[in-house]
Amino acid sequence: MILTPAAITSVSGGGKVVAVSGHTATDWQPWLIGTTVVVLVLGAAIGARAAHRRTAEVRP
């Protein structure tokens, strides 16, 4: 917990003082979306490579 002026952008230094948490809440949505995209792209790349190898083995 930290003490800070209620109007944190005030220049005068006067006014009400409030106690706030020094931590910001984590935002999990960007991590979830990014991880999902990476997994899908890697899965597609692995699948495409496997399909290419299968067709390359069949050709004489």
PLY file of the C-alpha trace (Angstrom):
ply
format ascii 1.0
element vertex 60
property float x
property float y
property float z
element edge 59
property int vertex1
property int vertex2
end_header
0.00 0.00 0.00
1.18 3.50 -0.81
-0.13 6.94 0.11
-0.82 9.33 -2.75
-2.86 12.47 -3.32
-6.43 11.75 -4.43
-5.87 14.04 -7.43
-2.49 12.58 -8.38
-1.90 15.13 -11.13
-2.39 18.11 -8.81
0.59 20.44 -8.50
-0.29 22.22 -5.25
0.46 19.25 -2.98
-2.66 19.89 -0.96
-5.88 17.94 -0.77
-7.03 14.52 0.31
-4.51 11.68 0.68
-5.60 8.12 -0.14
-4.01 4.68 0.32
-3.83 2.57 -2.85
-2.28 -0.72 -3.84
1.11 -0.42 -5.52
0.27 -3.25 -7.95
-1.76 -3.20 -11.12
-4.16 -5.99 -11.88
-2.90 -8.47 -14.48
-4.77 -8.60 -17.73
-4.95 -12.24 -18.84
-6.90 -11.77 -22.08
-3.96 -10.65 -24.30
-1.90 -13.59 -23.03
-4.73 -16.03 -23.74
-5.31 -14.68 -27.25
-1.58 -14.58 -28.05
-1.01 -18.12 -26.78
-3.99 -19.41 -28.77
-2.71 -17.80 -31.97
0.80 -19.21 -31.46
-0.55 -22.73 -30.81
-2.78 -22.58 -33.91
0.02 -21.30 -36.15
2.46 -23.94 -34.88
-0.15 -26.66 -35.32
-0.85 -25.57 -38.89
2.87 -25.44 -39.70
3.49 -28.90 -38.26
0.47 -30.29 -40.10
1.56 -28.72 -43.40
5.07 -30.09 -43.01
3.77 -33.58 -42.24
1.46 -33.48 -45.27
4.32 -32.30 -47.48
6.56 -35.12 -46.25
3.81 -37.68 -46.93
3.34 -36.48 -50.50
7.11 -36.34 -51.05
7.45 -39.99 -49.96
4.75 -41.15 -52.39
6.36 -39.56 -55.46
8.87 -41.78 -57.27
0 1
1 2
2 3
3 4
4 5
5 6
6 7
7 8
8 9
9 10
10 11
11 12
12 13
13 14
14 15
15 16
16 17
17 18
18 19
19 20
20 21
21 22
22 23
23 24
24 25
25 26
26 27
27 28
28 29
29 30
30 31
31 32
32 33
33 34
34 35
35 36
36 37
37 38
38 39
39 40
40 41
41 42
42 43
43 44
44 45
45 46
46 47
47 48
48 49
49 50
50 51
51 52
52 53
53 54
54 55
55 56
56 57
57 58
58 59
